[in-house]
Amino acid sequence: MKGFVSFVSSGPGDPELLTLKAVDRLKAADAVLFDDLSSGPILAHARDGA
């Protein structure tokens, strides 16, 4: 897919509560913007360099 933005919420911060689609979008993202509430295990789903 090209040219779109996905907003993915990490909810209460538990990486086991992410939806499958959220994990897929993080894995496919060219860039990931996040705040300090996003934990390492959630960001671990993102590609290196995203």
Backbone torsions as a table, in degrees:
resi	resn	phi	psi	omega
1	MET	NA	149.2	-176.8
2	LYS	-133.0	146.6	169.9
3	GLY	66.0	48.6	176.1
4	PHE	-146.6	163.9	179.8
5	VAL	-118.7	136.3	174.3
6	SER	-115.0	132.4	173.9
7	PHE	-101.4	116.6	-177.6
8	VAL	-117.1	123.4	177.8
9	SER	-96.3	139.6	177.2
10	SER	-92.5	8.9	177.0
11	GLY	54.7	-131.6	-178.7
12	PRO	-77.0	1.4	176.6
13	GLY	99.9	0.5	178.8
14	ASP	-85.3	114.3	-177.2
15	PRO	-61.8	-22.3	178.5
16	GLU	-73.2	-12.2	-179.9
17	LEU	-96.0	-0.7	175.4
18	LEU	-66.0	142.7	175.5
19	THR	-73.7	160.8	177.4
20	LEU	-61.4	-38.1	179.4
21	LYS	-66.3	-38.3	177.9
22	ALA	-61.7	-43.9	178.8
23	VAL	-64.0	-42.6	178.2
24	ASP	-60.6	-42.5	-179.6
25	ARG	-67.0	-39.1	177.0
26	LEU	-64.1	-40.8	-179.9
27	LYS	-66.0	-31.3	-176.2
28	ALA	-93.3	-9.1	-172.5
29	ALA	-68.2	139.5	172.8
30	ASP	-80.2	-29.9	179.3
31	ALA	-144.4	144.5	178.9
32	VAL	-129.3	120.7	175.0
33	LEU	-101.7	134.0	-177.1
34	PHE	-149.7	162.6	176.4
35	ASP	-107.9	-177.8	-175.5
36	ASP	-72.4	-7.0	177.6
37	LEU	-82.2	-16.0	178.1
38	SER	-77.2	126.9	-175.6
39	SER	-89.1	163.9	179.0
40	GLY	-54.8	-45.1	-179.4
41	PRO	-61.5	-30.9	177.8
42	ILE	-73.0	-45.0	-179.5
43	LEU	-70.1	-17.5	178.1
44	ALA	-63.9	-18.6	178.0
45	HIS	-75.9	-18.7	-178.9
46	ALA	-76.3	151.0	177.4
47	ARG	-66.9	152.8	173.4
48	ASP	-61.3	133.0	178.4
49	GLY	89.1	-5.1	-179.6
50	ALA	-79.7	NA	NA
